Structure formats: C-alpha cells, structure tokens
Amino acid sequence: MQELERAEFDLTVPAPNGLRRGRTTGSCATAAVKAALTMLLRDEKIDKAEVSLPDGKHYLLVPIQDVRKIDDKRVRAEVLKDGGDDPDNTHGATIFAEVARNDIGEIRFLAANGVGTATQPGLRVAVGEPAINPVPRQMMRLAVKEVLEELGLQGRIVSGFDLAIGCEDGQKIAQKTFNPRLGIVGGISILGTSGIVEPMSLASWIASIEVYIRVALADDSRPGGVAACVAYLPGKIGRTFARDALGLPEARSVQIANFLGDALDFTQMALAEQGVELEVLWLAGHPGKLAKVLDGVWDTHSSKSNMAMGGVARVASELAATLGFSAALIADIESANTVEAAIERLKDEPGSVGLWRDIEARIAVLAQARVPSVKRVEVRLFDLDGNLLGGH
C-alpha cells in the first residue's frame, strides 16, 4: 500500500547548504484541517498530523498547537508556522483551519480571518476565491480523503466540508508581502508547491551556489576541464527543459534561487581562474524572476526588488507597432497585476511569441555582459505550467 511505502520527511536533516528546512503555509493548513476534521468526526484531539507531500513519496509529521470545538458543528485547529532558517514573513505565525460540514457534498475552501481573497485576474486562483493556491488545495483535499478512509467513512454518503483557512495577524503580515499590490485583500496567501520551505534566501545559500556552479562547470574529460554547457534555474520551472530538451545531467543544472547576479559572478570568477571559456550558459525560468534583469535587478527576491511587470510592459510598449499590439492591449499589460496575468492576456496574440523572444534576447545580452568568459548566453522563458513562451 502507498501508506507503507511513504517515508517521513525529516526536517531535522539540514538542506545541502547546512540550513534548516521548514513547513509551508500549505502544509500547516493541511495539518490543521486533519486535526479539526478528526475532532469533528471522531471527537478525538490529536497532537500531530501526518501531512502527505505532493511528491507522493513523503509525509510530514506536523505538531498541532491547539484543537477545540467552536460549537457543535465547527472545529478549529491551529498550527505554528515554522519556516526553518528561511527569512519568511509568516515564520512564527499561527495558521488555523475551521472545519464544518456543508450540505453540498463537496469540499469548499473559504478565507477565514487573516487569509486574503483574490480581487484581480492573473493569479493562481479565480477572482473572488480565497488566496489558497492549487497545490495546498490538493493537499487539503487528500487530507480529507485520508481522514475519511481512516474512519471507515470513504465511499459512504458523507456530507461535504467547508474548510475555512486563516492566519492570526494575517492582515498585518500581508502588508510585508506583494499581496496588496497583487489585488489580494484581507491577508496572506496559503502557498507552497512541495510542502517544504527550502532555506534559499540566505548568505549561506549564496556561498553554496558557488560550490554547485564549480561542480557544474567541471568536466575533466573535455579540453580545459570545463563543461560544454550548463543551465541555471531560478526555480523548478525549467528543470524538465534542462533535462529533456538540453539533455543535461542533474549536476549541470544549478538551482540559483534569487541570486542570478551572484551566480553569474561566480561563473565568471571560476572560468577566469582557469583561463577557459564556457560554450553556452542557459538561463531557464519564469519571467517573473528573470525579467527583473530588464530593470537592472540581479537579486530577484521579493523583499529586494519590485515585480517584473514594469520591464515586460516597457518592452511591449516599445515593440507595439512591430508586433501589432493595440493600444488597448498595451494598457492591459501595463495594468496587469502579475507577469502571469500578462502572459494570460497575451497568449492568443500573434505577436506574443515575438515579444517573449525579444525579452529573452535582452536578458541574454545583459547577462552576457557579466560573464565575458561565456561564449553564448541563451534564455528560455516559461509560464507557470512549464510551457515555452518564446516558441522555439
């Protein structure tokens, strides 16, 4: 059975950079849902919950801070957010779930106090929906299924459940994030794609990137001892491209997080030390990160930079006549609250491929200036579903 095959993800084991991992708000909310639902259906208070991770291979054991009945029909459970060693705005916050039955026979997600609601298009959730991203929703649906199976209720006629997710002081915490500018009102977002917070935004992680880059560049089998090409990925988007399209082994694909400038500088330093050149450096990822370079931003963490929309809109405006973009389309792009919203607006426009290719080329030129020992920089931009934006 799958339950027996899964292994616990041990958060006490440090990340490769020696720092402590943490739990996403999505994992915390899922644990709270399991604890609240268990009390609602079995009147049992649990002190930890087993949260299945999206990889299907691991689970987290998440401590439950409190579980209590609000009334005969609703239960509230609370989990303390632990972001590990990552400088996370929600670290130490109390994430809670209030679970109740409903009469529609479905799972319904609601925003409780401190979790925001989407008011503008272009986000991962529809306008009017609570700011609970797709993967956390998937995790919570699975959590409900697991509790029902454990209680022997799966397959029986069971009413649906309302999952109201909240965060203590969430409105205050949200002011430190991009949420107000994204049109998410009322609090934080419930996020996470893996369930685990990787401590990527610290000086120690920057130092570890240098090690990964030197390993990626090294190839004793080639003249000069340097690889033919490597790929730098700001996030998980682009990983499949590096592996399948470029045929690169894992060691040649470096996760650089938000530190594009540092990664390029480390590359130039390593190549210059050996007096060698790299044939091709690939940069592959979402324009929400990489397009910040258009504004001279090389540390792309949200706490260090504005969103990339300004640069994208500026290029679109410059190329409007060439690409056949109407004034109305340019206005829509300029008013988009996220790069993903602009991607969505542009996807059916004949000139969109040309726009993204031009942006890729501009990023490549700017990056090339920092790595003169690299013969060619190639950039590929993807949407959040991993689709190439510039065709190719």
C-alpha positions as CSV (number, residue, x, y, z in Angstrom):
1,M,0.0,0.0,0.0
2,Q,1.1,3.6,-0.7
3,E,0.9,4.4,3.1
4,L,3.5,1.8,3.8
5,E,5.8,2.9,1.0
6,R,6.0,6.6,2.0
7,A,8.8,7.9,4.2
8,E,8.7,10.7,6.7
9,F,10.4,13.9,5.5
10,D,12.8,14.6,8.4
11,L,13.1,18.4,8.8
12,T,15.9,17.9,11.3
13,V,18.2,16.9,8.4
14,P,19.8,20.1,7.1
15,A,19.4,21.2,3.5
16,P,22.5,20.9,1.3
17,N,23.6,24.4,2.4
18,G,23.6,23.3,6.1
19,L,20.4,25.3,6.9
20,R,17.2,24.1,8.4
21,R,14.2,23.5,6.2
22,G,10.6,24.4,7.3
23,R,6.9,23.9,6.6
24,T,5.0,25.9,4.1
25,T,1.7,27.6,5.0
26,G,0.1,25.0,2.8
27,S,1.5,22.1,4.9
28,C,0.5,23.9,8.1
29,A,-3.1,24.5,6.9
30,T,-3.3,20.9,5.8
31,A,-2.3,19.6,9.2
32,A,-4.8,21.9,10.8
33,V,-7.5,20.5,8.5
34,K,-6.7,16.9,9.5
35,A,-6.7,17.8,13.2
36,A,-10.0,19.7,13.0
37,L,-11.7,17.1,10.9
38,T,-10.6,14.3,13.2
39,M,-12.2,16.0,16.2
40,L,-15.3,16.9,14.2
41,L,-15.9,13.3,13.1
42,R,-14.4,11.3,16.0
43,D,-14.3,13.8,18.8
44,E,-10.6,13.0,19.2
45,K,-7.9,15.6,19.9
46,I,-4.6,14.8,18.1
47,D,-1.3,16.5,18.9
48,K,0.3,15.9,15.5
49,A,-0.9,15.3,12.0
50,E,0.6,13.3,9.1
51,V,0.6,15.5,6.0
52,S,1.1,13.8,2.7
53,L,3.5,15.8,0.5
54,P,2.8,16.4,-3.2
55,D,5.7,14.2,-4.3
56,G,3.7,11.2,-3.2
57,K,6.7,9.7,-1.5
58,H,7.0,11.5,1.7
59,Y,4.9,12.9,4.6
60,L,5.5,15.4,7.3
61,L,4.6,15.0,11.0
62,V,3.3,18.4,11.9
63,P,2.7,19.4,15.6
64,I,-0.8,20.7,16.4
65,Q,-0.8,23.7,18.6
66,D,-4.5,23.5,19.6
67,V,-7.7,21.9,18.7
68,R,-11.1,23.0,20.0
69,K,-14.8,22.9,19.2
70,I,-16.2,26.3,18.3
71,D,-19.8,24.9,18.5
72,D,-21.5,21.6,17.7
73,K,-20.9,22.0,14.0
74,R,-17.4,23.6,13.8
75,V,-13.9,22.7,15.0
76,R,-10.8,24.9,15.0
77,A,-7.3,23.6,14.8
78,E,-4.1,25.7,15.0
79,V,-0.5,25.1,13.7
80,L,2.5,27.2,14.4
81,K,4.3,28.1,11.1
82,D,7.9,27.2,11.1
83,G,9.8,28.5,8.1
84,G,13.1,26.9,9.2
85,D,16.1,29.2,8.5
86,D,14.5,31.0,5.6
87,P,13.6,34.6,6.2
88,D,9.9,34.0,5.8
89,N,7.3,36.7,6.6
90,T,4.9,34.0,8.0
91,H,7.5,32.4,10.3
92,G,6.1,32.1,13.8
93,A,2.5,32.9,12.7
94,T,-0.5,30.8,13.7
95,I,-2.2,29.1,10.8
96,F,-5.6,27.8,11.6
97,A,-8.4,25.8,10.0
98,E,-12.1,25.9,10.9
99,V,-13.8,22.8,9.6
100,A,-17.6,22.3,9.3
101,R,-20.0,20.1,7.4
102,N,-21.9,21.5,4.5
103,D,-24.9,20.3,2.5
104,I,-23.5,20.5,-1.0
105,G,-21.5,17.2,-0.8
106,E,-18.2,18.9,-1.8
107,I,-15.1,20.4,-0.3
108,R,-15.4,24.2,-0.2
109,F,-12.5,26.5,0.6
110,L,-13.1,29.7,2.5
111,A,-11.0,32.6,3.7
112,A,-11.1,32.9,7.4
113,N,-9.6,35.9,9.3
114,G,-6.1,36.7,8.0
115,V,-6.2,34.9,4.7
116,G,-6.7,37.1,1.6
117,T,-9.2,37.0,-1.2
118,A,-8.3,37.4,-4.9
119,T,-9.8,40.6,-6.5
120,Q,-7.9,40.7,-9.7
121,P,-7.2,38.2,-12.6
122,G,-3.9,36.7,-13.3
123,L,-3.4,34.8,-10.1
124,R,-3.4,31.0,-9.5
125,V,-7.0,31.3,-8.1
126,A,-10.0,32.9,-9.6
127,V,-11.4,36.4,-8.7
128,G,-13.5,36.1,-5.5
129,E,-11.7,32.9,-4.3
130,P,-9.6,32.7,-1.1
131,A,-5.9,33.1,-1.8
132,I,-5.2,29.4,-1.3
133,N,-3.1,28.1,-4.1
134,P,-3.8,25.0,-6.1
135,V,-1.2,22.7,-4.5
136,P,-2.3,23.4,-0.9
137,R,-5.9,22.8,-2.0
138,Q,-4.8,19.5,-3.5
139,M,-3.1,18.6,-0.2
140,M,-6.1,19.5,1.9
141,R,-8.5,17.5,-0.4
142,L,-6.2,14.5,0.1
143,A,-6.1,15.1,3.8
144,V,-9.9,14.9,4.0
145,K,-9.9,11.7,2.0
146,E,-7.3,10.2,4.3
147,V,-9.3,11.0,7.4
148,L,-12.4,9.6,5.9
149,E,-10.6,6.4,5.0
150,E,-9.0,6.1,8.4
151,L,-12.5,6.4,10.0
152,G,-14.0,3.9,7.5
153,L,-16.3,6.5,6.0
154,Q,-14.8,6.6,2.5
155,G,-17.5,5.5,0.0
156,R,-20.4,6.2,2.3
157,I,-22.8,9.1,1.9
158,V,-20.9,11.8,3.8
159,S,-21.8,15.5,3.5
160,G,-19.2,17.9,2.2
161,F,-17.0,20.1,4.3
162,D,-16.2,23.8,4.5
163,L,-12.5,24.4,5.1
164,A,-12.0,28.0,6.3
165,I,-8.3,28.7,6.4
166,G,-7.0,31.7,8.4
167,C,-3.9,33.2,9.9
168,E,-3.6,35.2,13.2
169,D,-2.5,38.7,12.4
170,G,-2.6,37.8,8.7
171,Q,-3.7,41.2,7.6
172,K,-0.7,42.8,9.3
173,I,1.7,40.2,7.9
174,A,0.4,40.6,4.4
175,Q,1.5,44.2,4.3
176,K,5.1,43.0,4.2
177,T,4.3,40.9,1.0
178,F,3.3,41.7,-2.5
179,N,-0.4,40.7,-1.8
180,P,-1.8,44.3,-1.6
181,R,-0.2,45.1,-5.0
182,L,-1.4,41.8,-6.4
183,G,-5.0,42.6,-5.5
184,I,-5.2,40.0,-2.7
185,V,-7.1,41.8,0.1
186,G,-7.6,40.8,3.7
187,G,-4.5,38.8,4.5
188,I,-1.8,36.4,3.4
189,S,-1.8,33.7,0.7
190,I,-1.6,29.9,1.5
191,L,1.3,28.8,-0.6
192,G,3.8,26.0,-1.4
193,T,4.4,23.6,-4.3
194,S,6.4,20.9,-2.4
195,G,5.1,21.4,1.2
196,I,8.7,22.2,2.3
197,V,10.3,25.5,2.7
198,E,13.9,25.3,1.3
199,P,16.2,27.9,3.0
200,M,17.3,29.5,-0.2
201,S,17.4,33.2,0.6
202,L,20.4,33.5,3.0
203,A,24.1,34.3,2.6
204,S,25.0,30.7,3.4
205,W,22.9,29.6,0.4
206,I,24.7,32.1,-1.8
207,A,28.0,30.5,-0.8
208,S,26.7,27.0,-1.6
209,I,25.7,28.2,-5.0
210,E,29.3,28.9,-5.8
211,V,30.1,25.3,-4.9
212,Y,27.3,23.9,-7.1
213,I,28.5,26.1,-10.0
214,R,32.1,25.0,-9.8
215,V,30.9,21.4,-9.8
216,A,28.6,22.1,-12.8
217,L,31.4,23.7,-14.8
218,A,34.0,21.0,-14.1
219,D,34.5,18.3,-16.7
220,D,37.9,16.6,-16.8
221,S,37.0,14.7,-20.0
222,R,37.0,17.9,-22.1
223,P,39.8,20.3,-23.1
224,G,40.4,22.9,-20.5
225,G,38.4,20.8,-17.9
226,V,35.2,22.8,-18.4
227,A,31.7,21.6,-19.4
228,A,30.3,22.5,-22.8
229,C,27.1,24.0,-21.3
230,V,25.3,24.4,-18.0
231,A,21.8,25.6,-17.1
232,Y,20.9,28.0,-14.2
233,L,17.4,27.7,-12.9
234,P,15.8,30.3,-10.6
235,G,13.2,27.8,-9.6
236,K,11.7,24.4,-10.5
237,I,10.3,25.8,-13.8
238,G,12.8,24.9,-16.5
239,R,14.1,21.8,-14.8
240,T,12.3,19.5,-17.3
241,F,13.6,21.6,-20.2
242,A,17.2,21.3,-18.9
243,R,16.9,17.6,-18.5
244,D,14.8,16.6,-21.6
245,A,15.4,19.2,-24.2
246,L,19.1,20.0,-23.4
247,G,19.9,16.5,-22.2
248,L,21.8,17.9,-19.2
249,P,22.6,15.7,-16.2
250,E,21.4,17.0,-12.8
251,A,24.9,18.2,-11.9
252,R,24.9,20.6,-14.9
253,S,21.6,22.2,-13.8
254,V,22.1,24.6,-10.9
255,Q,19.2,25.9,-8.8
256,I,20.3,29.5,-8.2
257,A,17.1,30.7,-6.3
258,N,17.0,34.5,-6.4
259,F,20.7,35.0,-6.8
260,L,21.2,35.4,-10.6
261,G,23.8,38.2,-10.3
262,D,25.9,36.2,-7.8
263,A,25.6,33.1,-9.9
264,L,26.9,34.9,-13.0
265,D,29.8,36.5,-11.0
266,F,30.7,33.1,-9.5
267,T,30.7,31.7,-13.1
268,Q,33.0,34.4,-14.4
269,M,35.3,34.1,-11.5
270,A,35.7,30.3,-11.9
271,L,36.2,30.5,-15.6
272,A,38.7,33.3,-15.3
273,E,40.7,31.5,-12.7
274,Q,41.2,28.6,-15.1
275,G,41.6,30.7,-18.2
276,V,38.9,28.8,-20.0
277,E,35.6,29.6,-21.7
278,L,32.1,28.1,-21.4
279,E,30.4,27.4,-24.7
280,V,26.8,28.0,-23.6
281,L,25.1,29.1,-20.4
282,W,21.3,28.6,-20.3
283,L,19.0,30.6,-18.1
284,A,15.6,29.0,-17.9
285,G,12.7,30.0,-15.8
286,H,9.6,32.2,-15.3
287,P,9.8,35.9,-16.5
288,G,8.5,36.9,-13.1
289,K,12.1,36.3,-11.9
290,L,14.3,36.6,-15.0
291,A,12.7,39.7,-16.5
292,K,13.6,41.7,-13.4
293,V,17.0,41.9,-15.1
294,L,15.5,44.4,-17.5
295,D,15.3,46.9,-14.7
296,G,18.9,46.1,-13.5
297,V,17.8,43.8,-10.7
298,W,20.0,40.9,-10.1
299,D,18.8,39.7,-6.7
300,T,15.2,38.8,-7.5
301,H,13.8,38.1,-4.0
302,S,10.6,39.9,-3.5
303,S,12.0,41.7,-0.4
304,K,14.8,43.1,-2.5
305,S,13.1,44.1,-5.7
306,N,9.8,45.1,-7.3
307,M,7.8,42.9,-9.6
308,A,9.0,42.3,-13.2
309,M,5.8,43.8,-14.7
310,G,7.4,47.2,-15.4
311,G,10.1,45.8,-17.6
312,V,7.7,43.5,-19.5
313,A,5.3,46.3,-20.1
314,R,8.0,48.7,-21.2
315,V,9.3,46.2,-23.9
316,A,5.8,45.5,-25.0
317,S,5.2,49.2,-25.5
318,E,8.4,49.7,-27.4
319,L,7.6,46.9,-29.8
320,A,3.9,47.6,-30.1
321,A,4.0,48.8,-33.7
322,T,6.3,46.0,-34.8
323,L,4.3,43.2,-33.1
324,G,0.8,44.6,-34.0
325,F,-0.2,45.3,-30.4
326,S,-3.1,47.6,-30.0
327,A,-3.2,50.5,-27.5
328,A,-5.8,48.6,-25.5
329,L,-3.6,45.5,-25.3
330,I,-0.7,47.7,-24.1
331,A,-2.9,49.3,-21.5
332,D,-4.0,45.8,-20.3
333,I,-0.4,44.7,-20.0
334,E,0.6,47.9,-18.2
335,S,-2.2,47.4,-15.7
336,A,-1.7,43.7,-15.2
337,N,-1.0,42.9,-11.5
338,T,1.4,40.0,-12.2
339,V,3.6,38.8,-15.1
340,E,1.4,35.7,-15.2
341,A,-1.7,37.9,-15.8
342,A,0.2,39.5,-18.8
343,I,1.1,36.0,-20.1
344,E,-2.6,35.1,-19.9
345,R,-3.6,38.3,-21.7
346,L,-1.0,37.8,-24.4
347,K,-1.4,34.1,-25.1
348,D,-3.8,34.4,-28.1
349,E,-2.0,37.4,-29.6
350,P,0.0,36.6,-32.8
351,G,2.8,38.9,-31.6
352,S,3.3,37.3,-28.2
353,V,6.0,34.9,-29.3
354,G,8.0,37.7,-30.7
355,L,7.6,39.7,-27.5
356,W,8.9,36.9,-25.3
357,R,11.8,36.1,-27.7
358,D,12.8,39.8,-27.6
359,I,12.7,39.8,-23.8
360,E,14.8,36.6,-23.8
361,A,17.3,38.2,-26.1
362,R,17.5,41.3,-23.9
363,I,18.1,39.3,-20.8
364,A,20.8,37.3,-22.6
365,V,22.6,40.4,-23.6
366,L,22.5,41.8,-20.0
367,A,23.7,38.5,-18.6
368,Q,26.4,38.1,-21.1
369,A,27.9,41.4,-20.0
370,R,28.6,39.9,-16.6
371,V,30.2,36.7,-17.9
372,P,32.6,37.6,-20.7
373,S,34.2,34.1,-20.4
374,V,30.9,32.6,-21.6
375,K,30.7,32.5,-25.4
376,R,26.9,32.5,-25.6
377,V,24.0,33.0,-23.2
378,E,20.7,31.5,-24.1
379,V,17.5,32.4,-22.2
380,R,14.2,30.4,-22.3
381,L,11.1,31.7,-20.5
382,F,8.2,29.6,-19.4
383,D,4.7,30.1,-17.9
384,L,3.8,28.6,-14.6
385,D,2.7,25.4,-16.3
386,G,6.1,24.9,-17.9
387,N,5.1,26.0,-21.4
388,L,7.7,27.8,-23.5
389,L,6.7,31.4,-24.1
390,G,9.0,32.2,-27.0
391,G,8.2,29.2,-29.0
392,H,11.5,27.7,-30.3
